């Protein structure tokens, strides 16, 4: 009888965490309402509302999800609500797991506090594929921690597989909404499997991998077959950057392409040089024809394949310079409000939005290193190499590898130097650092065993159970 109040208090703390997360979720919706929108976001909104044809320039799955939400709710704010619910719901699950595994009230509150960090809150309500990918990966981490919490209780196979499928769906969405999230999703997938099975065999790995592939391929095929988004050949945008920044104007003038494209390439190289545009030539410097890159993509790809093999030193220098800019001069750390548009969409609460801007931009000025790619890459590498030997060693290493792979993966494909390309690493590394610190702390006595009154004993999680796997 005397142990029951301890169990009740432990359960009450989980609901306290839920209340805090719900308040933070509500505040996020109020501050960002109806969702901060850039030109990219507005383009996807037009597609979601059927005012523009569905294309693959931006991930069609995001526009289709938004379209479904608008159909159900009648409000474009529904996407913002979804983002806020996924962010704070995932952090609540993680906080609850940390509370049960450590248990530490301060540590569980600190997990919720991750969502209030200026480099996380800055984009939390911006409708971007980068944000969707980051929150989906975070949700997959929450599923993995749920499995880690239940693993020693020997849950039924149905529970393990249900959690595996749920985590695979989140990972698949992250990859559908951001193709290069593949390199970040794989370490999280490994963490998910190891959290659900202490020593998974070959058959388990094969089955889990098949589930992830199915979760990715089936919706991708369905979108292609039924939604039939217009093919925009967006990949040529990266090759265009390489051509106009690696080749000289004279080399472009003699390029073996159509005269119209040759003139556009020459003019683009000159304009980029004039305005000092190091990247994003398609938007900053290119004289875009009516069909965008669809007509030029074939010739651009062929020219890139021919020329880059003969300009390897120049190509590597350009890509390294651009990557260094992402690391040390990271740009666009805050998206303020909604870009002026013809849809009549405006910020619902300008004073709250201005307060958020003061917080984020002030922190970015005072603690600039928190908004630099080099800092998060360094943290990611440290977490990957030295995850510690504590309770959370395996998840810490997975978060570090995921973050480092995501940043380094931008080296050959980076179209700009925006902070949103470091958004998932900033979120994941903050969580990883916190888990590293919590895992090193001596464990306090576990919560009272609710089975003691009945003579049954529940398994207690020990630090060595999660370490080094």
HELIX and SHEET records of a PDB file:
HELIX    1   1 UNK A    4  UNK A   32  1                                  29    
HELIX    2   2 UNK A   39  UNK A   48  1                                  10    
HELIX    3   3 UNK A   60  UNK A   73  1                                  14    
HELIX    4   4 UNK A   77  UNK A  102  1                                  26    
HELIX    5   5 UNK A  105  UNK A  113  1                                   9    
HELIX    6   6 UNK A  114  UNK A  116  5                                   3    
HELIX    7   7 UNK A  118  UNK A  121  1                                   4    
HELIX    8   8 UNK A  129  UNK A  151  1                                  23    
HELIX    9   9 UNK A  157  UNK A  177  1                                  21    
HELIX   10  10 UNK A  179  UNK A  181  5                                   3    
HELIX   11  11 UNK A  182  UNK A  196  1                                  15    
HELIX   12  12 UNK A  202  UNK A  222  1                                  21    
HELIX   13  13 UNK A  223  UNK A  227  3                                   5    
HELIX   14  14 UNK A  236  UNK A  246  1                                  11    
HELIX   15  15 UNK A  249  UNK A  253  1                                   5    
HELIX   16  16 UNK A  259  UNK A  275  1                                  17    
HELIX   17  17 UNK A  281  UNK A  284  1                                   4    
HELIX   18  18 UNK A  297  UNK A  308  1                                  12    
HELIX   19  19 UNK A  312  UNK A  328  1                                  17    
HELIX   20  20 UNK A  350  UNK A  366  1                                  17    
HELIX   21  21 UNK A  368  UNK A  371  5                                   4    
HELIX   22  22 UNK A  373  UNK A  385  1                                  13    
HELIX   23  23 UNK A  393  UNK A  408  1                                  16    
HELIX   24  24 UNK A  419  UNK A  422  5                                   4    
HELIX   25  25 UNK A  423  UNK A  440  1                                  18    
HELIX   26  26 UNK A  452  UNK A  454  5                                   3    
HELIX   27  27 UNK A  463  UNK A  465  5                                   3    
END                                                                             
